Amino acid sequence: MSKIKFTKLSEAQFRETPHKVDVREMYSLTDAHVMHITLQPGETLKPHKTPVDVFFYILEGTTTVHIGEEAVDFEKDTMVESPKNIVHYLSNNSDKQTRILVAKTPNPQTNRAL
């Protein structure tokens, strides 16, 4: 039996979130939580804070990353860091789909002392 663990996007669990967009859980252990987000043209996440550091890796398209008072468009193959406890959100202001991998470390859902 193989010890290699993997998750296919097509089989990843869909997560119901307040953002009402396509969010799929790819990885969730104590030290990290990784989600895959697909934003269609015009879709936007709700502004929010997280109690842990977050990074966004743009997989496809152009994503507008809003952190604090700043908003910058980033193209695919770019990683963007967002420190904990700062309002942030993602939006797709383009005419094409964008896909983003979002990683939180440590996993805020494990109630680990920060």
Beta strands, then each sheet from edge to edge (+ up, - down):
strand 1: 13-14
strand 2: 22-29
strand 3: 32-39
strand 4: 53-60
strand 5: 62-67
strand 6: 70-75
strand 7: 78-82
strand 8: 88-91
strand 9: 98-105
sheet 1: 1+ 2- 3+ 9- 4+ 7-
sheet 2: 6+ 5- 8+
end
